[in-house]
Amino acid sequence: MHKPKLCITVFRNNLRINDNLALNEASKCCENMISLYSLELLKGTNLGFNKCGEFRKQFIYESLIDLKKNLLKKNIWLYIVDDIEKTLEILNEDYDLRVFFEKEIGVEEKEFEKKLEKYKGKSFFNQTMLEPFEFDYKKSFSHFRKKAEKMTINEPVKVIDSKDKLFMCIKIEEINLSLDENKRVLKGGETDALNRVDEYLSKHLHTYYDTRSLVDGFNNSTKFSPYLASGCISAKTLYYKIKEYENKLGVSKSSYWIFFELLWRDFFHLVMLQSGNKLFLKEGLSYKVYKFSENKDKLELFFNAKTGVDIIDAGIIELKKTGWISNRQRQLLSSYFIKNLGLDFRYCAAFFEEYLLDFSPASNYGNFAYQSGVGNDKQYRVFDPVKQSSFYGGKEYVKKWLEKEETLPDFDYKQMALDVKEKIYKIKD
């Protein structure tokens, strides 16, 4: 029996209608079209932590609701389901399926793609600002940057045309999403992503460099990363938005530095793309196996904000209560966890994976491998948390999150760092 053709866009971390290669190609393939998102992407655990915490779940739910509205304007229905494999099998009984999706780079993401590759269709890689290119993924960011800054960045693809009619598949059991506004830090969705970009770039384009390292303050950083991580906006779209505002307001060190941060994001994505699963491993890219500790007492004290270092404890509390910490705090927490406590970086990476609103596998594990000496950084670096606190606004930040005045640790945290350097990294001063 001849089955009618049905085109399906499977959404994951590309929750937008602008610059969406999979959606564009699917819309051209046939008139009967739907889209799917599976909540299985948000489930599971890693080293005792949930893979997706409540803050990111809220953000993604809001993004899906916004995506559903935007797709409906184009006469395309978004079905939210619990099991992509089962859903496709049911649809395949009545339709000749064409499945379109964006490729991703994590190990589990690749396993998910195998369920989609059983069907005819097409996949695309559109996770980065730059098109993938060959470079030595074990070398430093500077090696990557020299090549990357010479490359042309393709313009985003235009939004799709509306379909003639809305196509409904009554066999699919939909899931309704329930929101909890108490879990909101930023509102998710493509609509809010574009609004945030315009608001920030119009007001703060030339101040970013001076404020980016402060540990607190909403507009001290762009807050673009949650929207990039969930794909509410593409890196290409963001790049061209920066250029648009530079044309209006001029070029500065700050406007360049926002682009520079996008290069870092591309770097870790393309390192993970080329290296496979190496950034998830204890030895990372280095093939060196350091004897990091998995001491349960130390882990528990850290994750419960009882390290005795105020700036560190304040950062842990903010992250657990809001799903957000500044880039400076991410560096301080990861440095203290690895270089002072000597703990296995993968546990802190899993902790960040649960709580961070803007978690992405490449940026998270790339940065942790970098910090732990098994990634792209060849120098041994340790952040002094007390000094860093005095430089970047820690006093008020500690008062805000610990509800007390900042005090010095009552133990020798510097000697702890020296012990880790010698005992785990085998480096003697």
C-alpha positions as CSV (number, residue, x, y, z in Angstrom):
1,M,0.0,0.0,0.0
2,H,1.3,3.4,-0.9
3,K,1.9,5.6,2.2
4,P,1.8,9.4,2.0
5,K,5.1,11.2,2.7
6,L,5.5,12.9,6.0
7,C,8.4,15.2,6.8
8,I,9.5,15.5,10.5
9,T,11.8,18.0,12.1
10,V,13.2,16.6,15.3
11,F,14.2,19.4,17.7
12,R,16.9,19.1,20.4
13,N,19.3,22.0,21.1
14,N,18.0,24.1,18.2
15,L,14.7,25.5,19.7
16,R,14.2,28.2,17.1
17,I,12.7,28.8,13.6
18,N,15.4,31.3,12.4
19,D,18.7,29.8,11.0
20,N,17.4,26.3,11.4
21,L,18.8,24.1,8.6
22,A,16.9,21.0,9.5
23,L,13.6,22.9,9.6
24,N,14.3,24.7,6.4
25,E,15.1,21.5,4.5
26,A,12.1,19.6,5.9
27,S,9.7,22.4,4.9
28,K,10.9,22.1,1.3
29,C,10.6,18.3,1.1
30,C,6.9,17.8,1.3
31,E,3.7,19.5,2.3
32,N,2.7,17.1,5.1
33,M,4.9,18.2,8.0
34,I,5.2,18.0,11.8
35,S,7.9,18.5,14.4
36,L,8.9,16.5,17.5
37,Y,10.7,17.1,20.7
38,S,11.3,14.2,23.2
39,L,11.5,14.8,26.9
40,E,13.8,11.8,27.2
41,L,16.6,14.3,26.4
42,L,16.2,15.8,29.9
43,K,16.2,12.5,31.9
44,G,19.0,10.4,33.4
45,T,21.8,10.8,36.0
46,N,25.5,11.2,35.9
47,L,27.7,10.4,39.0
48,G,24.7,10.8,41.3
49,F,23.5,14.1,39.7
50,N,20.5,14.7,37.5
51,K,21.4,15.4,33.9
52,C,19.0,18.3,33.8
53,G,18.0,20.3,36.9
54,E,14.8,22.2,37.6
55,F,16.1,25.6,36.4
56,R,17.2,24.3,33.0
57,K,14.1,22.2,32.6
58,Q,11.9,25.4,33.3
59,F,14.0,27.3,30.7
60,I,13.6,24.5,28.1
61,Y,9.9,24.2,28.8
62,E,9.4,27.9,28.2
63,S,11.5,27.6,25.0
64,L,9.4,24.8,23.8
65,I,6.2,26.7,24.4
66,D,7.6,29.7,22.5
67,L,8.8,27.4,19.7
68,K,5.3,25.8,19.5
69,K,3.7,29.3,19.0
70,N,6.2,30.3,16.4
71,L,5.9,27.1,14.5
72,L,2.1,27.3,14.6
73,K,2.3,30.7,12.8
74,K,3.9,28.7,10.0
75,N,1.2,26.0,10.1
76,I,3.5,23.4,11.7
77,W,2.5,21.5,14.8
78,L,5.1,20.7,17.5
79,Y,4.4,17.4,19.4
80,I,6.2,17.0,22.7
81,V,6.6,13.3,23.4
82,D,8.3,11.0,25.9
83,D,10.0,8.4,23.5
84,I,11.2,9.4,20.1
85,E,11.8,5.9,18.9
86,K,8.3,4.7,19.8
87,T,6.7,7.8,18.3
88,L,8.6,7.3,15.0
89,E,7.6,3.6,14.9
90,I,3.9,4.5,15.3
91,L,4.1,7.2,12.6
92,N,6.0,4.9,10.3
93,E,3.0,2.5,10.2
94,D,0.9,5.0,8.2
95,Y,3.5,7.4,6.6
96,D,6.6,7.3,4.5
97,L,8.8,9.2,6.9
98,R,11.5,11.8,6.1
99,V,13.4,12.8,9.3
100,F,15.5,16.0,9.6
101,F,17.6,16.9,12.5
102,E,20.7,18.8,13.6
103,K,23.8,16.8,14.5
104,E,25.3,17.2,17.9
105,I,28.6,16.2,19.4
106,G,28.1,14.5,22.8
107,V,28.3,10.7,23.2
108,E,24.7,10.3,24.3
109,E,23.6,12.8,21.7
110,K,25.1,10.5,19.0
111,E,23.3,7.5,20.5
112,F,20.0,9.4,20.2
113,E,20.8,10.2,16.6
114,K,20.9,6.5,15.8
115,K,17.2,6.3,16.4
116,L,16.6,9.0,13.8
117,E,19.0,7.6,11.2
118,K,16.9,4.5,10.7
119,Y,14.6,6.7,8.4
120,K,15.2,8.6,5.2
121,G,16.0,12.2,5.7
122,K,18.9,14.5,6.2
123,S,21.0,15.9,9.1
124,F,23.0,19.1,9.4
125,F,25.7,20.5,11.7
126,N,24.9,24.0,12.8
127,Q,26.1,24.2,16.4
128,T,28.9,26.7,15.8
129,M,29.5,30.1,14.4
130,L,32.2,28.7,12.0
131,E,31.9,25.8,9.7
132,P,33.9,22.9,11.0
133,F,37.5,22.9,9.9
134,E,40.7,20.9,10.5
135,F,43.1,22.0,13.3
136,D,45.1,20.2,15.9
137,Y,42.5,19.7,18.6
138,K,45.1,19.0,21.2
139,K,46.8,22.3,20.9
140,S,45.9,25.6,22.5
141,F,43.1,28.0,21.8
142,S,45.6,30.4,20.3
143,H,46.5,27.8,17.6
144,F,42.7,27.5,16.8
145,R,42.1,31.3,16.9
146,K,44.9,32.1,14.4
147,K,43.0,30.0,11.8
148,A,39.5,30.8,13.0
149,E,39.8,34.6,12.8
150,K,40.7,34.4,9.1
151,M,37.6,32.4,8.2
152,T,34.3,33.8,6.7
153,I,31.2,33.3,8.8
154,N,28.2,32.2,6.7
155,E,25.0,34.2,7.0
156,P,22.1,32.6,8.9
157,V,19.5,30.9,6.7
158,K,16.2,32.8,6.5
159,V,13.1,31.8,8.3
160,I,10.8,29.3,6.5
161,D,7.7,30.1,4.6
162,S,4.3,29.1,6.0
163,K,2.8,25.8,5.0
164,D,-0.5,25.9,3.2
165,K,-2.3,23.9,5.9
166,L,-1.7,22.6,9.4
167,F,-1.1,18.8,9.4
168,M,-2.2,16.9,12.5
169,C,-1.3,13.3,13.5
170,I,-3.9,12.2,16.0
171,K,-2.0,9.0,16.9
172,I,0.6,10.9,18.8
173,E,0.0,11.3,22.5
174,E,1.2,14.7,23.5
175,I,2.6,15.8,26.8
176,N,1.5,19.1,28.4
177,L,4.3,21.1,30.1
178,S,3.8,22.6,33.5
179,L,5.8,25.7,34.4
180,D,7.1,26.9,37.8
181,E,7.9,30.6,37.6
182,N,9.8,30.4,40.9
183,K,12.5,28.5,38.9
184,R,13.0,31.2,36.4
185,V,16.2,33.2,36.1
186,L,15.8,34.1,32.4
187,K,12.7,33.3,30.4
188,G,13.4,30.7,27.7
189,G,12.5,30.9,24.1
190,E,13.6,32.4,20.7
191,T,11.4,35.5,21.3
192,D,13.2,36.3,24.5
193,A,16.6,35.4,23.1
194,L,16.2,38.0,20.4
195,N,14.9,40.6,22.8
196,R,17.8,39.9,25.2
197,V,20.4,40.3,22.5
198,D,18.9,43.6,21.3
199,E,18.6,44.9,24.9
200,Y,22.1,44.0,25.9
201,L,23.9,45.1,22.7
202,S,22.0,48.4,22.5
203,K,22.9,49.3,26.1
204,H,26.1,47.4,27.0
205,L,28.0,46.7,23.8
206,H,31.0,48.9,24.9
207,T,31.1,47.9,28.6
208,Y,31.3,44.1,28.5
209,Y,35.1,43.9,28.7
210,D,35.2,45.9,32.0
211,T,32.3,44.1,33.7
212,R,32.7,40.5,32.5
213,S,34.9,39.3,35.4
214,L,32.8,40.6,38.3
215,V,31.2,37.8,40.3
216,D,27.8,39.5,40.6
217,G,25.5,41.8,38.7
218,F,22.9,40.7,36.0
219,N,24.2,42.9,33.2
220,N,27.8,42.4,33.9
221,S,27.6,39.5,31.5
222,T,25.6,39.1,28.3
223,K,23.4,36.2,29.5
224,F,23.4,35.0,25.9
225,S,24.8,31.5,26.9
226,P,21.5,29.9,28.0
227,Y,19.9,30.8,24.7
228,L,22.9,29.5,22.8
229,A,23.0,26.3,24.8
230,S,19.3,25.5,24.1
231,G,19.6,26.8,20.5
232,C,17.0,29.6,21.0
233,I,19.4,31.6,18.9
234,S,22.3,30.4,16.7
235,A,25.9,31.5,17.1
236,K,25.8,32.8,13.5
237,T,22.7,34.9,14.2
238,L,24.4,36.3,17.3
239,Y,27.6,37.1,15.3
240,Y,25.6,39.1,12.7
241,K,23.7,40.9,15.5
242,I,27.0,42.0,17.0
243,K,28.1,43.3,13.5
244,E,24.8,45.1,13.1
245,Y,25.3,47.0,16.4
246,E,28.9,47.7,15.7
247,N,27.8,49.4,12.5
248,K,25.4,51.5,14.6
249,L,27.4,52.2,17.7
250,G,31.0,51.6,16.7
251,V,33.7,49.0,17.3
252,S,35.4,48.6,20.7
253,K,37.5,46.2,22.7
254,S,34.2,45.1,24.4
255,S,32.4,44.4,21.2
256,Y,35.3,42.4,19.9
257,W,35.5,40.5,23.2
258,I,31.9,39.3,22.9
259,F,32.9,37.8,19.5
260,F,36.1,36.4,21.2
261,E,33.9,34.5,23.7
262,L,31.9,33.0,20.8
263,L,35.3,31.8,19.4
264,W,36.0,30.1,22.7
265,R,32.6,28.4,22.4
266,D,33.3,27.3,18.9
267,F,36.7,26.0,20.0
268,F,35.4,23.6,22.6
269,H,32.6,22.4,20.3
270,L,35.0,21.7,17.5
271,V,37.5,20.1,19.9
272,M,34.8,17.7,21.1
273,L,33.6,17.1,17.5
274,Q,37.1,16.1,16.4
275,S,38.2,14.2,19.6
276,G,35.0,12.1,20.0
277,N,34.4,11.3,23.7
278,K,37.8,12.2,25.0
279,L,36.7,15.3,27.0
280,F,34.4,13.1,29.1
281,L,37.3,10.9,30.1
282,K,39.5,11.2,33.2
283,E,42.6,11.4,31.0
284,G,41.0,13.9,28.6
285,L,43.1,14.8,25.6
286,S,46.3,14.2,27.4
287,Y,46.6,10.5,27.9
288,K,47.8,11.3,31.4
289,V,45.9,9.6,34.2
290,Y,46.2,11.7,37.4
291,K,45.2,10.1,40.7
292,F,42.4,12.5,41.5
293,S,40.7,11.9,44.8
294,E,37.0,10.7,45.1
295,N,36.9,11.4,48.8
296,K,33.2,11.3,49.7
297,D,33.6,13.6,52.7
298,K,35.4,16.3,50.6
299,L,32.8,16.0,47.9
300,E,29.9,16.3,50.3
301,L,31.4,19.4,52.0
302,F,32.0,21.1,48.6
303,F,28.6,20.4,47.2
304,N,26.9,21.5,50.4
305,A,28.8,24.8,50.5
306,K,30.9,23.9,53.6
307,T,34.4,24.4,52.3
308,G,35.2,27.2,54.7
309,V,36.2,29.5,51.9
310,D,33.5,32.2,51.7
311,I,33.7,33.1,48.0
312,I,33.6,29.4,47.1
313,D,30.6,28.6,49.4
314,A,28.7,31.6,48.2
315,G,29.2,30.5,44.6
316,I,27.8,27.0,45.3
317,I,24.8,28.4,47.1
318,E,24.0,30.8,44.2
319,L,24.3,28.0,41.7
320,K,22.0,25.7,43.6
321,K,19.4,28.5,44.3
322,T,19.4,30.1,40.8
323,G,21.0,27.9,38.2
324,W,23.5,30.6,37.4
325,I,27.0,31.8,38.4
326,S,29.3,34.2,36.7
327,N,32.2,32.9,34.5
328,R,34.6,34.1,37.1
329,Q,32.9,32.0,39.8
330,R,32.9,29.0,37.5
331,Q,36.7,29.3,37.2
332,L,37.1,29.7,41.0
333,L,34.9,26.8,41.8
334,S,36.5,24.4,39.3
335,S,40.0,25.5,40.3
336,Y,39.4,25.1,44.0
337,F,37.7,21.7,43.5
338,I,40.6,20.4,41.4
339,K,43.7,22.3,42.5
340,N,43.0,22.8,46.2
341,L,40.9,19.7,47.0
342,G,42.5,17.4,44.4
343,L,39.1,16.0,43.5
344,D,38.2,14.2,40.2
345,F,37.0,17.0,37.9
346,R,34.2,14.8,36.5
347,Y,32.2,15.1,39.7
348,C,32.2,18.8,39.6
349,A,31.4,18.7,35.9
350,A,28.4,16.5,36.7
351,F,27.3,18.9,39.4
352,F,27.5,21.8,36.9
353,E,25.6,19.7,34.4
354,E,22.6,19.4,36.8
355,Y,22.5,23.0,38.0
356,L,23.7,25.3,35.2
357,L,21.0,27.0,33.2
358,D,23.4,27.2,30.2
359,F,24.9,23.7,30.4
360,S,26.4,22.4,27.1
361,P,28.6,19.3,27.0
362,A,31.4,20.9,25.0
363,S,31.8,24.1,27.0
364,N,31.4,22.4,30.4
365,Y,33.7,19.4,29.9
366,G,36.1,21.4,27.7
367,N,36.6,23.9,30.5
368,F,36.9,21.3,33.2
369,A,39.5,19.3,31.1
370,Y,41.3,22.6,30.5
371,Q,41.3,23.4,34.2
372,S,42.4,20.0,35.3
373,G,45.4,19.7,33.0
374,V,44.0,17.0,30.7
375,G,42.7,19.4,28.1
376,N,44.1,22.2,25.9
377,D,46.0,24.2,28.6
378,K,49.6,23.3,29.0
379,Q,50.3,25.6,31.9
380,Y,49.7,24.8,35.5
381,R,47.3,27.5,36.9
382,V,45.8,27.9,40.3
383,F,43.3,30.7,41.2
384,D,43.7,32.2,44.7
385,P,40.1,32.5,45.8
386,V,40.7,35.1,48.4
387,K,42.6,37.4,46.1
388,Q,40.1,36.8,43.3
389,S,37.3,37.8,45.7
390,S,39.0,41.1,46.5
391,F,39.6,41.9,42.8
392,Y,36.1,41.1,41.5
393,G,33.5,42.2,44.0
394,G,33.4,39.3,46.4
395,K,32.7,41.2,49.6
396,E,29.2,42.2,48.7
397,Y,28.6,38.9,46.9
398,V,29.5,36.9,50.0
399,K,27.2,39.1,52.1
400,K,24.4,38.5,49.7
401,W,24.6,34.7,49.5
402,L,26.1,33.8,52.9
403,E,24.4,36.6,54.8
404,K,27.6,37.5,56.7
405,E,30.7,39.5,56.3
406,E,33.5,37.8,54.4
407,T,36.2,36.3,56.5
408,L,39.5,34.6,55.8
409,P,39.6,30.8,55.8
410,D,40.9,29.4,59.2
411,F,43.1,26.9,57.4
412,D,46.0,27.0,55.0
413,Y,44.2,26.6,51.6
414,K,47.5,27.7,49.8
415,Q,49.4,24.8,51.3
416,M,46.5,22.5,50.2
417,A,47.1,23.7,46.6
418,L,50.9,23.1,46.9
419,D,50.2,19.5,48.2
420,V,47.9,18.8,45.2
421,K,50.5,20.2,42.8
422,E,53.2,17.9,44.2
423,K,51.3,14.8,45.1
424,I,48.8,14.6,42.2
425,Y,50.5,16.5,39.4
426,K,54.1,15.6,40.5
427,I,55.3,19.2,40.1
428,K,57.7,20.6,42.6
429,D,58.4,24.3,42.9
